[in-house]
Amino acid sequence: MFLWSAAYSHAGSTTLSVTATVLSKSVCKFDSKNSTLNFGALDPGNPGNVTANISIGFVCRGSSPVAAFVVAEDGGLYGSGPNANRMRHASVFTEYLPYSLTLNPSSGTAPKNAPQTLTISGAVRGSDYQNAAAGAYSDTVVISLLP
């Protein structure tokens, strides 16, 4: 044993990186890249709660016959914290209009290759726009469908 270690003690060495990628059993994707949730014209003279809805199709593929998924939103460009989405005024950059989003379903399972629908519901409270500056407000929210 001593001879073997002495014979190889002067040999060079190298580092071998070992990697692998395991493909997801569920690969879910939206049918479209862009959608719009429009609350329309909000009348501060008659400030009622306003809701808007949009449906977005998606499909899950992959090696599994039933795909598991989770849907999440990033809070938008002007969010002020968790579940505190805000639209910003187009020209008065210090003015914001709060709104809420609900994603349905927010998680679940779907048969492979079966069309599914995500419904996004939004709400703006009348008390939030009753004294808001007049003009257009907007935000951009990234909706993620995982995996």
C-alpha positions in Angstrom: 0.0 0.0 0.0 2.8 2.3 0.8 4.4 1.9 -2.6 1.1 2.7 -4.4 0.6 6.0 -2.6 4.2 7.0 -3.1 4.0 6.2 -6.8 0.9 8.4 -7.3 1.7 11.2 -4.9 3.2 13.2 -7.6 0.3 12.8 -10.1 -1.8 15.8 -11.1 -5.4 16.3 -10.0 -8.5 17.8 -11.5 -12.0 18.8 -10.3 -15.0 17.2 -11.8 -18.3 19.0 -11.6 -21.3 16.6 -11.7 -24.7 18.0 -12.7 -28.2 16.8 -13.7 -31.5 18.4 -14.5 -34.7 16.6 -13.6 -37.5 17.7 -15.8 -40.8 18.7 -14.2 -43.6 16.3 -14.3 -45.9 19.3 -14.8 -45.2 22.0 -17.4 -48.1 24.5 -17.3 -48.3 27.5 -19.6 -50.8 30.3 -20.3 -52.4 30.5 -23.7 -51.5 34.2 -24.0 -48.6 36.4 -22.8 -50.7 39.6 -22.1 -54.1 40.3 -20.7 -55.9 43.4 -19.4 -58.1 43.9 -16.4 -60.0 47.1 -16.9 -62.0 48.8 -14.1 -63.4 51.3 -16.5 -64.4 54.9 -15.5 -64.6 55.4 -11.8 -67.0 58.2 -10.7 -65.9 59.8 -7.4 -69.3 61.5 -7.2 -70.9 58.1 -6.9 -68.1 56.1 -5.2 -69.2 52.5 -5.1 -67.0 49.4 -5.0 -66.0 48.4 -8.5 -65.1 44.9 -9.6 -63.7 43.5 -12.9 -63.0 40.0 -14.0 -60.9 38.3 -16.7 -60.4 34.7 -17.7 -57.1 33.4 -19.0 -56.7 29.9 -20.5 -53.8 27.6 -19.6 -52.8 24.0 -20.2 -50.4 21.6 -18.4 -48.2 19.2 -20.2 -45.2 17.1 -19.1 -44.6 13.5 -18.2 -47.3 13.2 -15.5 -50.9 12.3 -16.5 -52.1 14.8 -13.8 -50.2 18.1 -13.3 -50.0 20.0 -10.0 -49.8 23.8 -10.3 -49.7 27.0 -8.2 -50.7 30.5 -9.5 -49.1 33.6 -7.9 -48.9 37.4 -8.6 -45.9 39.6 -7.8 -47.7 42.6 -6.3 -47.3 44.8 -9.4 -44.9 47.7 -10.0 -46.3 49.9 -7.3 -47.4 47.5 -4.5 -46.8 48.8 -1.0 -46.6 45.4 0.6 -48.2 41.9 0.6 -51.7 42.0 -0.9 -51.4 45.8 -1.3 -51.5 46.4 -5.0 -51.7 50.0 -6.3 -52.1 51.6 -9.7 -50.1 54.8 -10.3 -51.5 58.0 -11.8 -50.2 58.5 -15.4 -48.8 62.0 -14.8 -49.0 62.7 -11.0 -46.5 60.1 -9.9 -47.3 60.6 -6.2 -50.9 59.5 -6.7 -51.9 55.9 -6.3 -55.1 53.9 -6.4 -55.3 50.7 -4.3 -56.9 47.6 -5.7 -57.1 43.9 -4.8 -56.7 40.8 -6.9 -58.1 37.3 -6.4 -56.8 34.4 -8.5 -59.1 31.4 -8.9 -57.9 28.7 -8.7 -54.7 29.7 -6.9 -53.5 26.1 -7.0 -54.7 22.7 -8.0 -54.3 19.8 -10.3 -55.2 19.4 -14.0 -55.3 16.5 -16.4 -52.4 16.5 -18.9 -53.3 18.5 -22.1 -56.8 19.5 -20.8 -57.6 23.2 -21.3 -58.0 25.1 -17.9 -59.2 28.6 -17.0 -57.7 31.0 -14.5 -60.2 33.7 -13.4 -58.7 36.9 -12.1 -61.0 39.2 -10.1 -60.1 42.7 -9.2 -61.7 45.2 -6.9 -61.4 48.9 -6.2 -63.2 50.3 -3.1 -65.2 53.5 -3.6 -63.6 55.0 -0.5 -60.2 54.6 -2.3 -61.1 56.7 -5.4 -63.6 59.1 -3.8 -60.9 61.7 -3.3 -58.4 60.5 -5.9 -56.8 62.8 -8.5 -58.7 62.7 -11.8 -56.9 60.9 -14.6 -55.7 57.5 -15.8 -54.1 55.0 -13.4 -52.3 51.8 -14.3 -50.1 49.0 -13.0 -48.4 45.9 -14.4 -48.7 42.6 -12.5 -46.8 39.4 -13.4 -48.9 36.3 -12.9 -46.9 33.2 -12.6 -48.1 29.7 -13.3 -45.8 27.2 -11.5 -44.2 24.8 -12.4 
